[in-house]
Amino acid sequence: MNIDSDKIAKLRELLSAPAQRIVIVTHTNPDGDAIGSSLAWKRVLESQGHTVTCLVPNRYPSFLEWMEGIGEVGIFKEDKEGVLAARVREAQIVFCLDFNQISRLENLSDVLMENTAAPRVLIDHHLNPPLEEYALAFSHPESCSTAFLVYKIIESYAGIDLIDTAMGEGLYVGMMTDTGNFSFSNLTPELYRSVAVLLEKGIDIPRINVSVYNSYSEGRVRLLGYSIYQKMGVIQHGTVAYIALKESELRRFDFQLGDSEGFVNYPLSIKSIRMSAMFLQTRKFIRVSLRSRGDVDVNLFARRYFNGGGHKNAAGGKSFTTVEQTVEYYKKCVAEFFAGEKKE
Ligand SMILES: [Mn+2]
């Protein structure tokens, strides 16, 4: 993966003024990559003498609570005093990590748009960024994670000597969670070489694994069992699956935000399943998560049917009807989507 040296020069220029106030923003329902890459990039900027605030639109999942520096991440939704809004208004540079649609940050979108003075820098691996909204864009959809992209930028911008253990942990968490613990696509030799460097920086991979993957509540584990045993539907001659969960069901299992993270992947462990969907009812809408294997393009599916998008094998969207209607609609869409394919 090549980082454009002209862009690194532009980054250097933006960061050349000393002691700037910088805000790093990442996406709604922040995941391991969003948080890991933000925390690592914050440390890089702080090492250059800048004052940095990491912001998330809403709370991160509890399995990231162990990470160094997470206590200082500002949760915009919980910003009753307007302290975080003020930071956005005063920011001299805004970095947008692991997303590219500023309009999808709930309440944070408007405040960000109001600050027209601060140049915006994009560091992201999602498709179709609106480049006109950014003064500088490191957009690499071929990267497995934003964390790996941040690693490559650090390498070009400052050199890997700058990376310390905490930065390494952030970067590793991002790479690990976005690749399903190094099992999805975009696993390049270069990625593993970067992991080797992070190991040299002292990251403790077994400990990170335990912290991220073995730190669930009893309710979360029971909800997973319930979702698969009672709620998983299989359609399209055994090739497509879905799980739909209603708010009332979530309450039974003492649901916490982030608890259903990863559920959508489980149906794909069935040999014949090529695409999986998860419908999660929230107060305002039904959150749609889509995963697939091989050539099944869920980015296309999400764009076409659920007003969303993402990557080829992992995408998301929204539905504003009931859970029942959403499932019925999904079944119709699946039939239409796969209708063009010839029978095997
Ligand atoms: Mn990501």
Boltz pocket constraint, residues with backbone or C-beta under 6 A from the ligand:
constraints:
  - pocket:
      binder: B
      contacts: [[A, 33], [A, 34], [A, 98], [A, 125], [A, 144], [A, 145], [A, 146], [A, 178]]
      max_distance: 6.0
